[in-house]
Amino acid sequence: MQLISHPMRLDSAGAVVTIDDTSTRAAAELAGHVLSCLRGERPLAPIYGVRDQASGDVSADAVAGAIAVCEPEITVTAITLTETAMDRVRVQVDVEWSQQ
């Protein structure tokens, strides 16, 4: 099934970009949704998202755990944490759909 890509955007012809719901791109967007939310931020899904990492102590295990809990059909294949300027951490996650 085709889903509207998130964030919603238009292609060069002005059409809404869609993605296949079982594609790697869809899995990547779902993982991005998990990582962009703090746990408790969504009242109807209180465990969705990552714990507040205010201390700056972001770990690969925390990222993988959050994705596993929130989107169990996604398998994390690699996580790269890179420190950037101003005490920020860039998280790159490679994912794929689980074969269940």
TAWOHU-V999712 format. One record per residue. N is the residue number from 1. RES is the residue in one small letter. PHI is phi as a letter, one per 20 degrees, with the letter a starting at -180 (* if undefined). Layout:
BEGIN
N_RES_PHI + N_RES_PHI
END
This chain:
BEGIN
1_m_* + 2_q_e + 3_l_d + 4_i_f + 5_s_f + 6_h_c + 7_p_f + 8_m_f + 9_r_b + 10_l_d + 11_d_e + 12_s_f + 13_a_e + 14_g_n + 15_a_e + 16_v_f + 17_v_f + 18_t_c + 19_i_c + 20_d_f + 21_d_f + 22_t_d + 23_s_e + 24_t_f + 25_r_f + 26_a_f + 27_a_f + 28_a_f + 29_e_f + 30_l_f + 31_a_f + 32_g_f + 33_h_f + 34_v_f + 35_l_f + 36_s_e + 37_c_d + 38_l_e + 39_r_g + 40_g_n + 41_e_f + 42_r_d + 43_p_g + 44_l_e + 45_a_b + 46_p_f + 47_i_e + 48_y_f + 49_g_o + 50_v_d + 51_r_f + 52_d_f + 53_q_d + 54_a_g + 55_s_f + 56_g_n + 57_d_e + 58_v_e + 59_s_c + 60_a_f + 61_d_f + 62_a_f + 63_v_f + 64_a_f + 65_g_f + 66_a_f + 67_i_f + 68_a_f + 69_v_f + 70_c_e + 71_e_c + 72_p_f + 73_e_f + 74_i_d + 75_t_d + 76_v_e + 77_t_d + 78_a_a + 79_i_c + 80_t_c + 81_l_d + 82_t_c + 83_e_f + 84_t_c + 85_a_f + 86_m_l + 87_d_l + 88_r_d + 89_v_c + 90_r_e + 91_v_d + 92_q_d + 93_v_c + 94_d_d + 95_v_c + 96_e_b + 97_w_f + 98_s_f + 99_q_e + 100_q_d
END
